Amino acid sequence: MGTYVITGATGGIGTAVAELLRERGHDLVLTGRSPERLGKLEAALRGGAHAPTQVINPGAVPPPPRTAAITTVPLDLREPRRIEASLAMAGMPARLDGVVHAAGMVHLGRVADTEADEWIEHMSVNLVSAAELTRLLLPALRAAEGHVVFVNSTAGLRANPQWSAYAASKFGLRALADSLRAEEPSLRVTTVYPGRTATEMQRKVRAQEGGTYAEDDFAAPATVARVLVAALETPRDAVVADVTVRPT
C-alpha cells in the first residue's frame, strides 16, 4: 500500500479522493484549513463504508488486518511561507507515493473590480502553495518515484469574463505541472481539469453568478475522484498527463 498527501481534503473532490484511497488501504496525510473539519473527516474515514476493503480467500489463513494510517495536518494555504514550519511540526513520511493538490478557492469579479488582495489570495491558495508544498515534498516523492496530481479546472484551459484571477492562477498551475514533469523524470505528473462539479465551491460560484444551484446539473465529486484515482493506478509504463472531466 502507498502513502498519499491530499490538500483540500475536507472539500468535495479532496474528500472523494480520500474516500477512494482509504478504501484501497492506503495511508493518508490529509490537509485542510480547519482542524475541526479534518477531525470529522478522519473519524468518518476510520469507520463505516470507507474502511479498507477486506478480501477473503476461502481456505487461506487470513493475515492480521492492517490498519491504514491517517494523519491530519492543518494548513492555511493563504500563507504559503508557513507551510514548511507546519510540515516540520507534523513530521512527514520519508517516502510518498503521491500528492494530490485538490485545494482551491474562487471569487468572481471583473478585472476593473478585483483588487490586489483578491489576486494575491487566488495566487497563494491555487498556485504558490501548490508549488511550495511540492518543493518541500520532492525528496519523499523522489524516494518512492511518486505521482503528483494537480486538480486544475477547465478555467485553466480557457478564461471567461469575471474569472480572470481564478483562471490566471489555474493557467499558472498548468505551467507548474508541465515544468515539474520535464524537470523530474522519475516522477509522474498528472493534471485533471474538472468542469463544473457539485461542490460547496460551486454553490458559492452560482450564488455569485446570481443563479440557482442544483447538484444534478454538475459532475459528482466522486466521478472526478474516480478519474483521478484511475490515473494514479495507471501501470508504470505510462502516465495520464492531462485529463478533462466535464458534466454531461
N, C-alpha and C positions, 0 to 999 in steps of 0.2 A: 504494500500500500504506500501511497505517497503523502507528501505534506504540501498543503496549498495555503497561500495567503489570499484573502479576499477583502478588498476595500469596499466600502459602501455595503457591508454585509447585511445591514438592517433595512436596506431598500429593496424594491421589488425584484430586480434582476439579481442583485447580490444575494438576497435570501434564497431565491430559487436555485442558484448555483450551489450555495452551501448545502441545501437540502439534498441535491443530487449527489454531490461529492461525499456527504455524510453517509447516504445510503450505500455507497460503494465501499465504505470503510476507511476512507482517507482521514488523516489528521488535518485539522483545520486551525488556521490562525485568522480570526475574524476581527476586522477593524471597523470602527464607526465613531461618530461624534459622541453619542450618548452612552455612557456606561450602563444606564438602566435598560435601554433597549437591547444592548449587547447581552446583558444578563438574561433577559427574557428569551432572546433567540437561542442562547446556549442551552437553557433549560428545555426549550422545545425540541432542539436537535438531539438531546440526550435521551429522549424517550419517545414513545408513540411511533407514528408512521415513518419517522426519519431515522430510527435506529438502524445500524448496519444490518443488511440482509444476511441471514444465516442459510447456507446451502447444506442440506442434509443428504448424505450419501448412505443409503441403507447398507448395513453390513460393515461399514467402516467405523473405526473408533474416532469420534469427533475430537478435534483438538480443543484445548481450553479456549473459550471465547475471548477474542481480543477486543478491548475497549479502545476505540479510536480517541485520540486526544483532541480536545477543543480548547483553544486558548483565545481569550479576548484581549484586544489592545485598543483602548480609546485613542483616537487620533482626530485632531481638528485640522482638516486639510486646508483650511483657510490660512493656516500658519505653517507653511512648508519648512521653515527654518527650524521648527521644533520637532520635526519627525525623528531626526537622528537620536535626540535625547530620549524620546518616548520608546523607540525600539531598544535602546540600550537598557532602559529600566525593565522592559518586558523580557529581555533575553530571548532572542530569536534563534530558530534552529540553524545548525551549521550547514544543512542541506535542504534545499527547497525544490520540489518538483514543479511548482508553478506559482505564479502570481496572477490574480485576476483583478484588474483595475475596473471596478464596477461603480465607483463613487462618481457623483456628478451633481451639478446644480445649474439652474437656468432661470433667468429673469428677462422677459421680453422687453424690448424698447427700441425706439428709433435711435439712430446714431446721434441725431440732434439732441436727444433727451437723456442719453446714457453717460453718466458722469464717471470720472476716473475710478472711484471706489468700486463701482459695479464691474468695470473692466478688470480691475485687479482681483476681485473675488472670483470671477469666472476663470481667469488665468491661473490663479493659485489653486483652486479646487480641481479644475478639469485638466490642467496641463502640468504646472510646475510641481505639484505634489506627486503626480504620477512619475515624472522624471526623477525627482529626488528619491522617492521610495525605491524605484527600480535601481538607481545608482547604489543605494545602500545595501540592497539585497543581491547585487550581482555576484559577490563571492559565493553565496549559498546556492544561487541558481547555476553558476558555472560548475560547482561541485557535483550537482546532480544532472547536468546537461538539461536544465529545466525549460519550462514553457512560460512565456509572458503573453497574457491576453489583455488587450485594451478594448473595453466596451466603449465604442465611439458612438456615432449617431449618423443617420442619413444627412443630418445638418453638417457633418464633416465631409460630405461629398458635394453639397450644394447649399449656398447661403440664400435665405429668403428675407424679405423685409421684416424688420423688428427682431431678427435673430442674429444680428451682427456679432455681439460679444460672445454668445454661446458658440456660434458657428466658427468664429476665429479660434476659439480655444480648441475646438474639435478638429479643425484643419491642422492646428499645431500638434495635436495628439497623433494624427495620422503621420505627420512628418517624424515625430519621435519614434513611432513604431518602425517606420521604414529605415531610419538611420540605425536603430538598435539592431534590426535584422541584418544589416550589412556589416555592422561592427562586431557582432557576437555570433560567429558562425556555429558555435557549439550549442546555441540556444535556438528554440523555435519561438517565433513571434507571430501572433495572430491578432488581427483587428476585426471585431464584429461591429457591423453597422446596423443597429436595430432601427426600424421605423417606429411609428407611434406605438407605444406599449402601455398596457393598463397598469400604471403605477401611480403612486401619490404625486410624483413629479408631473406626470401627465395631467392629473386632476388640476394641479395648480396652473399648468400651461393653459388648459381650456378655460379656466377662470380668467386668466389674463387676456385671453382672446375674446372673452365675452360669450363663450359657447357653453354647451352642456357637455357633461362627461358621462359616457356610457361604456362600461367595460367591454361590451361585445363589439364595439367599434374598433377595438385595438387588439394587437397581438398580446397573448398572455405572457407574463414574465417567465413562466415555466417553459413555454415554447422556445423563447430566446435562450434560456439556460440549456435546454436540450441540444440546441445547435452548438452552443459554446462548449459544452462538455464533450460532444462528439469530436470537436476539433482537438481537445485535449487528449482524447483517446485514439486519435489517428495513429496508425503504426509509424515507427520511427523512420521509415524510408520515405516519408512525405510530410508536408506541412500544409495546413489550411492557412494561407497567408491573409486572405481577406474574404469575408462573407457578409452578405447583406440579408437581413431578415425583415420582411415587410408584412404588415397585416393584409389579409385578403379582402 
